[in-house]
Amino acid sequence: MAKYYAWSDLYHGGKVDEVALPTGGTRTIVVERNIIPRGEVVDSKKLGVSKEEWDHLVESGSIRPYPLPEEASDVISPTRAVLDRYNKGGELNQDMVLELALTQPLPIHGPAEEGVELELPAGA
């Protein structure tokens, strides 16, 4: 089974209190959070999440099948760490290329389909 790593701090339960409001309602106050720090090896059992939740964490990039770059910190993003390493003459291996590819923004519009006629916007 492949190892997965947390690429962001993951909140995993904790303690909460319900406080009565003067208006008659209640408010939930987080007293303590259980945090799994980024870079730690994780699995769905450790997080206590369903398969769908796990898949969402993987698709969003919060959990990835390769380690966080060593140079990444609270102030240096993983993308910046990889680019800095490359700019200093380092090599780009497969994991580094994946790190860059998964952290870049998606294109707004995909490529146009061949043979499809586009409609002009109203007033054009």
C-alpha positions in Angstrom: 0.0 0.0 0.0 1.4 3.4 -1.0 2.2 6.0 1.7 0.2 9.2 1.7 1.5 12.5 3.3 -0.4 15.5 4.7 0.4 18.5 2.6 -1.6 20.8 4.8 -2.5 20.8 8.5 -5.5 18.5 9.0 -8.0 19.1 11.8 -9.0 15.8 13.3 -11.7 16.4 16.0 -11.1 18.0 19.3 -13.1 19.4 22.2 -16.1 21.8 21.9 -18.4 23.5 24.3 -21.9 24.7 23.8 -22.5 28.2 25.3 -26.0 29.5 25.9 -26.7 32.9 24.3 -28.9 35.6 26.0 -31.2 35.4 22.9 -32.0 31.7 23.8 -29.8 30.0 21.2 -26.5 28.3 21.6 -23.1 28.8 20.1 -20.4 26.1 19.7 -17.0 27.1 20.8 -13.9 25.1 19.8 -11.8 24.6 23.0 -9.1 22.4 21.6 -8.3 21.0 18.1 -6.4 17.8 17.2 -4.1 18.8 14.4 -2.2 16.4 12.2 0.7 18.5 10.9 1.7 18.7 7.3 4.4 16.2 6.2 3.0 13.4 8.5 2.2 10.0 7.0 -1.6 9.6 7.0 -4.3 7.1 6.0 -8.1 7.1 6.1 -8.2 5.1 9.4 -5.9 7.7 11.2 -8.1 10.5 10.0 -11.4 8.6 10.6 -12.8 9.6 7.2 -15.0 7.8 4.6 -13.7 6.7 1.2 -15.4 9.7 -0.4 -13.9 12.2 2.1 -10.5 10.5 1.6 -10.8 10.8 -2.2 -11.7 14.5 -1.9 -8.6 15.2 0.3 -6.4 13.4 -2.3 -8.1 15.3 -5.3 -7.7 18.6 -3.5 -4.0 18.1 -2.9 -4.3 18.1 0.9 -3.0 14.6 0.9 -0.5 13.3 -1.7 1.3 10.0 -2.4 4.7 11.6 -2.1 6.5 13.5 0.7 6.3 17.3 1.2 9.5 19.0 0.0 12.0 19.3 2.9 12.5 23.0 2.2 8.7 23.8 2.6 7.8 25.6 5.8 5.1 27.8 7.3 6.3 30.7 5.1 7.7 28.8 2.0 5.1 27.0 0.0 5.9 23.6 -1.5 5.8 25.1 -5.0 8.2 27.8 -4.0 10.5 25.2 -2.4 10.6 23.1 -5.5 11.3 26.2 -7.8 14.0 27.5 -5.5 15.7 24.1 -5.5 15.6 24.0 -9.3 16.8 27.6 -9.6 19.8 26.7 -7.4 20.9 24.1 -9.9 19.0 21.2 -8.4 17.4 18.4 -10.5 13.7 17.9 -11.1 12.7 14.3 -10.4 9.3 12.8 -11.0 7.9 13.8 -7.6 9.0 17.4 -8.0 7.3 17.7 -11.4 4.1 16.3 -9.8 4.5 18.8 -7.0 4.6 21.6 -9.5 1.8 20.2 -11.7 -0.6 19.7 -8.9 -0.1 23.1 -7.3 -0.5 25.2 -10.5 -3.9 26.8 -11.2 -6.2 25.1 -13.7 -6.9 26.8 -17.0 -10.0 28.9 -17.1 -11.1 27.6 -20.5 -10.1 24.3 -22.0 -9.1 23.9 -25.7 -11.8 24.5 -28.3 -13.3 21.5 -30.0 -12.7 21.1 -33.7 -15.6 21.9 -35.9 -17.7 23.5 -33.2 -19.2 26.8 -34.2 -19.1 29.4 -31.4 -22.0 31.7 -30.8 -21.3 35.4 -30.5 -22.3 37.1 -27.2 -25.4 39.3 -27.4 -24.6 42.8 -28.6 -21.4 41.8 -30.3 
